[in-house]
Amino acid sequence: MIRIENIPETKRNIEIQLQNAVKRPVSASFGHLGKHKTHSIAIQTTLFEFDEETTGPKGTMYLTLNTTLLQDKQELTKVIDEIAKKYKSD
């Protein structure tokens, strides 16, 4: 179990990794979510996303990760990979 020391750098790396996967801006943060909840996601949609014929910016994905993940880098990586796989955009 490897503990994460540099939280701001870790947040930025998560945002970059997920932005590449989901093709939308990502805002990551850490918070207390409860014992068994690893993350919480809210996706803001823009009007462009409702009209399939127009193109425009996509809304932001707001990701809150449980602070308990800071205790185990391997578990954090697993959660991020699952999120990327679930919300991946082609």
Stockholm file with secondary structure:
# STOCKHOLM 1.0

chainA/1-90         MIRIENIPETKRNIEIQLQNAVKRPVSASFGHLGKHKTHSIAIQTTLFEFDEETTGPKGTMYLTLNTTLLQDKQELTKVIDEIAKKYKSD
#=GR chainA/1-90 SS CCCCCCHHHHHHHHHHHHHHHHSSCEEEEEECCCSSCCEEEEECCCHHHHCTTCCCCCCCEEEEEEGGGGGCHHHHHHHHHHHHHHHCCC
#=GC SS_cons        CCCCCCHHHHHHHHHHHHHHHHSSCEEEEEECCCSSCCEEEEECCCHHHHCTTCCCCCCCEEEEEEGGGGGCHHHHHHHHHHHHHHHCCC
//
